[in-house]
Amino acid sequence: MMMKKIALLTALLAAMQINCYADSPQAVYQLPDAYNIGSVYQFEYQPESLYEINCKAGYLTDIALKPGEGVVHIAAGDTSQWMVDQSTVGNVTHIYIKPKVNSARTNMIINTQYHSYRLVLNATNDYTPMVSWSFPQEEAAEQEAMARSEEIKRNISGSNAKQDAGVTLNFAYKLKKKKNIDESIYPKTIFDDGIRTYIVIPKNNRYDLPVLYNVEHDGKLTLVNYRVKGSMIIADRCFKHARLNFGSDSSVDFVPQED
């Protein structure tokens, strides 16, 4: 009887481990792992993973980024045997990739304000016309953050602007701008709730949105995870020193005020 219980417990533990590993991101996702939506192969985005894509000489593969993203940098291991171009349609950035020969193989990294897409590119006889990504985890987090930000915005417009129900909001930030930045794009308010940082931007600023960086002790800039919802930029962290970069050396630094 005892042996049966041990065997049952062992089987249950093994099943739990299998489920745990099944939920973990794969190291490499290939085309069979993607969903087919018409001619689009759509992967679920995992920041730690690689995505293997088959291309064909003489044909373009269209890489569609998340709506609202812009390219910060593109790097490839072999730039002599691959052609890369980009354009924007609506609010979606498209990267066009084409191998020059069918024996080419390389990797490519596409960095945006929000994500790093790490690709493994194979030039074969197979043709992948379009590739995109879904972001279910981010969308769930965005819904939660949006609900919270709407509640905070209601409190901001009220007389007790600095006190959310059960949460202390910190509005004590010093801002310093570099070069002349028009008031129409200058952030109206910056505050945090101890978990996230909220940057309120003018409602009429729809096209000149800044890129948000964390400023390290040595002055190095690193991209952070953030999103834009309505007239708010929401970052999933608090900062000791951050920078809103509007381009052309125009930026706004903000730091918490000392007590």
MOURPE-V476972 format. One record per backbone hydrogen bond with DSSP energy under -0.5 kcal/mol. CO is the residue of the C=O (numbers start at 0). NH is the residue of the N-H. E is the energy in kcal/mol with one decimal. If there is no record, write none. Layout:
co=CO nh=NH e=E
co=CO nh=NH e=E
This chain:
co=0 nh=4 e=-2.0
co=1 nh=5 e=-2.4
co=2 nh=6 e=-2.4
co=3 nh=7 e=-2.5
co=4 nh=8 e=-2.7
co=5 nh=9 e=-2.6
co=6 nh=10 e=-2.2
co=7 nh=11 e=-2.3
co=8 nh=12 e=-2.5
co=9 nh=13 e=-2.3
co=10 nh=14 e=-2.3
co=11 nh=15 e=-2.3
co=12 nh=16 e=-2.2
co=13 nh=17 e=-2.3
co=14 nh=18 e=-2.4
co=15 nh=19 e=-2.2
co=16 nh=20 e=-2.6
co=17 nh=21 e=-2.4
co=18 nh=22 e=-1.6
co=19 nh=23 e=-0.6
co=20 nh=23 e=-0.8
co=26 nh=49 e=-2.5
co=28 nh=51 e=-3.3
co=29 nh=32 e=-2.1
co=30 nh=33 e=-1.7
co=34 nh=36 e=-0.6
co=34 nh=41 e=-3.1
co=36 nh=39 e=-2.0
co=38 nh=129 e=-1.0
co=39 nh=36 e=-2.6
co=39 nh=41 e=-0.7
co=40 nh=42 e=-0.6
co=40 nh=131 e=-2.2
co=41 nh=34 e=-2.9
co=42 nh=44 e=-0.6
co=42 nh=133 e=-2.8
co=45 nh=48 e=-1.7
co=49 nh=28 e=-3.0
co=50 nh=52 e=-0.5
co=50 nh=119 e=-2.5
co=52 nh=121 e=-2.5
co=53 nh=127 e=-1.0
co=54 nh=123 e=-3.1
co=55 nh=58 e=-2.0
co=59 nh=61 e=-0.5
co=60 nh=62 e=-0.6
co=60 nh=96 e=-2.3
co=61 nh=63 e=-0.7
co=61 nh=130 e=-2.6
co=62 nh=64 e=-0.6
co=62 nh=94 e=-2.9
co=65 nh=68 e=-2.2
co=69 nh=112 e=-0.8
co=72 nh=110 e=-3.1
co=74 nh=108 e=-2.9
co=76 nh=78 e=-0.6
co=80 nh=99 e=-2.9
co=80 nh=100 e=-0.6
co=82 nh=97 e=-2.1
co=84 nh=95 e=-3.3
co=86 nh=93 e=-3.3
co=87 nh=89 e=-0.5
co=88 nh=91 e=-2.1
co=90 nh=67 e=-3.7
co=91 nh=88 e=-2.7
co=92 nh=64 e=-2.5
co=93 nh=86 e=-2.0
co=93 nh=95 e=-0.5
co=94 nh=62 e=-3.3
co=94 nh=96 e=-0.5
co=95 nh=84 e=-2.1
co=96 nh=60 e=-2.6
co=97 nh=82 e=-3.1
co=98 nh=57 e=-0.8
co=100 nh=103 e=-1.1
co=103 nh=122 e=-2.6
co=105 nh=120 e=-3.0
co=106 nh=76 e=-2.4
co=107 nh=118 e=-3.5
co=108 nh=74 e=-2.3
co=108 nh=110 e=-0.6
co=109 nh=116 e=-2.9
co=110 nh=71 e=-3.3
co=110 nh=72 e=-1.8
co=114 nh=111 e=-2.8
co=115 nh=117 e=-0.6
co=116 nh=109 e=-2.6
co=116 nh=118 e=-0.6
co=117 nh=50 e=-2.0
co=118 nh=107 e=-2.3
co=118 nh=120 e=-0.5
co=119 nh=52 e=-2.9
co=120 nh=105 e=-2.1
co=121 nh=54 e=-3.7
co=121 nh=123 e=-0.8
co=126 nh=128 e=-0.7
co=128 nh=61 e=-2.7
co=129 nh=40 e=-2.4
co=130 nh=63 e=-3.0
co=131 nh=42 e=-2.5
co=133 nh=44 e=-2.8
co=134 nh=138 e=-2.6
co=135 nh=139 e=-2.0
co=136 nh=140 e=-2.1
co=137 nh=141 e=-2.8
co=138 nh=142 e=-2.0
co=139 nh=143 e=-1.8
co=140 nh=144 e=-2.8
co=141 nh=145 e=-3.0
co=142 nh=146 e=-2.1
co=143 nh=147 e=-1.9
co=144 nh=148 e=-3.0
co=145 nh=149 e=-2.5
co=146 nh=150 e=-1.6
co=147 nh=151 e=-2.3
co=148 nh=152 e=-2.9
co=149 nh=153 e=-1.8
co=150 nh=154 e=-1.5
co=151 nh=155 e=-2.4
co=152 nh=156 e=-2.0
co=153 nh=157 e=-0.6
co=154 nh=157 e=-0.5
co=158 nh=160 e=-0.8
co=159 nh=162 e=-1.5
co=161 nh=168 e=-1.2
co=163 nh=165 e=-0.6
co=163 nh=166 e=-1.4
co=166 nh=163 e=-1.5
co=166 nh=168 e=-0.6
co=168 nh=170 e=-0.7
co=169 nh=191 e=-1.6
co=170 nh=172 e=-1.8
co=171 nh=256 e=-2.6
co=173 nh=254 e=-1.9
co=175 nh=252 e=-3.1
co=176 nh=178 e=-0.5
co=177 nh=250 e=-1.2
co=181 nh=184 e=-1.7
co=181 nh=185 e=-0.9
co=188 nh=199 e=-3.0
co=190 nh=197 e=-3.5
co=191 nh=169 e=-3.0
co=195 nh=192 e=-1.8
co=196 nh=234 e=-2.6
co=197 nh=190 e=-2.3
co=197 nh=199 e=-0.6
co=198 nh=200 e=-0.6
co=198 nh=232 e=-2.6
co=199 nh=187 e=-2.6
co=199 nh=188 e=-1.2
co=201 nh=204 e=-1.7
co=203 nh=205 e=-1.2
co=210 nh=244 e=-2.9
co=211 nh=223 e=-1.1
co=212 nh=242 e=-2.5
co=213 nh=215 e=-0.7
co=213 nh=221 e=-2.1
co=215 nh=218 e=-1.8
co=219 nh=215 e=-3.0
co=221 nh=213 e=-3.0
co=223 nh=225 e=-0.6
co=224 nh=235 e=-1.6
co=226 nh=228 e=-0.5
co=226 nh=233 e=-3.0
co=228 nh=231 e=-1.6
co=230 nh=200 e=-2.5
co=231 nh=228 e=-2.9
co=231 nh=233 e=-0.5
co=232 nh=198 e=-2.6
co=232 nh=234 e=-0.5
co=233 nh=226 e=-1.9
co=234 nh=196 e=-2.1
co=234 nh=236 e=-0.9
co=240 nh=214 e=-2.5
co=241 nh=253 e=-2.3
co=242 nh=212 e=-2.7
co=242 nh=244 e=-0.7
co=243 nh=245 e=-0.6
co=243 nh=251 e=-2.3
co=244 nh=210 e=-2.3
co=246 nh=249 e=-2.0
co=248 nh=250 e=-0.6
co=249 nh=245 e=-2.7
co=249 nh=246 e=-0.7
co=250 nh=177 e=-3.3
co=251 nh=243 e=-3.1
co=252 nh=175 e=-2.6
co=253 nh=241 e=-2.1
co=254 nh=173 e=-3.1
